[in-house]
């Protein structure tokens, strides 16, 4: 038991070093969060709202006709060949 307690104390002491790690970890965390938050949100917000309307309005009408024509022509050509 004494050996286990000693090992636990050593482990706890290591974790207690959070006082030294806290400032650096917090600073790095804040820097990473600040850098990731605006970039991630900016990219997500910019990508999400813009593409759906364009894809929804533009994608359905034009690609269907050319896609079908291309698909039919491709199949016919493949069959003829």
C-alpha positions in Angstrom: 0.0 0.0 0.0 2.8 2.4 0.9 4.5 1.9 -2.5 1.1 2.5 -4.2 0.5 5.7 -2.2 4.0 6.9 -3.1 3.5 6.2 -6.8 0.1 8.0 -6.6 1.7 10.9 -4.8 4.3 11.1 -7.6 1.6 11.0 -10.2 -0.4 13.7 -8.4 2.6 15.8 -8.0 3.2 15.6 -11.8 -0.4 16.6 -12.4 -0.2 19.4 -9.8 2.4 20.9 -12.1 -0.7 22.2 -13.9 0.1 25.5 -12.2 3.1 25.7 -14.5 1.3 24.0 -17.4 -1.9 26.0 -17.0 -0.6 29.4 -18.4 1.2 27.8 -21.4 -1.7 25.4 -22.1 -4.3 28.1 -21.7 -2.3 30.4 -23.9 -1.8 27.7 -26.6 -5.5 26.7 -26.2 -6.7 30.3 -26.6 -4.4 30.8 -29.6 -5.5 27.6 -31.2 -9.2 28.3 -30.5 -8.9 31.9 -31.6 -7.2 30.8 -34.8 -9.5 27.9 -35.4 -12.8 29.6 -34.4 -12.9 32.5 -36.9 -11.4 30.4 -39.7 -13.6 27.4 -39.1 -16.7 29.5 -38.6 -15.9 31.8 -41.5 -15.2 28.9 -43.9 -18.3 27.0 -42.7 -20.6 30.0 -42.9 -19.3 31.1 -46.2 -19.4 27.6 -47.7 -22.8 26.5 -46.2 -25.1 29.4 -47.2 -23.6 30.2 -50.6 -23.4 26.7 -52.2 -26.8 25.4 -51.3 -28.8 28.2 -53.1 -26.5 28.1 -56.1 -26.5 24.3 -56.3 -30.3 24.2 -55.6 -31.2 26.9 -58.2 -28.5 26.5 -60.8 -27.7 22.8 -60.5 -31.1 21.2 -61.0 -32.0 22.9 -64.4 -28.9 23.1 -66.5 -27.0 19.9 -65.6 -30.1 17.7 -66.0 -30.4 18.4 -69.7 -26.7 18.3 -70.6 -26.1 15.3 -68.2 -29.0 13.4 -69.9 -27.8 14.3 -73.4 -24.2 13.5 -72.5 -25.3 10.3 -70.9 -27.5 9.3 -73.8 -24.9 10.2 -76.4 -22.3 8.4 -74.3 -24.4 5.2 -74.1 -25.4 5.4 -77.8 -21.8 5.9 -78.8 -20.7 3.0 -76.6 -23.5 0.8 -78.0 -22.7 1.7 -81.6 -19.0 1.2 -81.1 
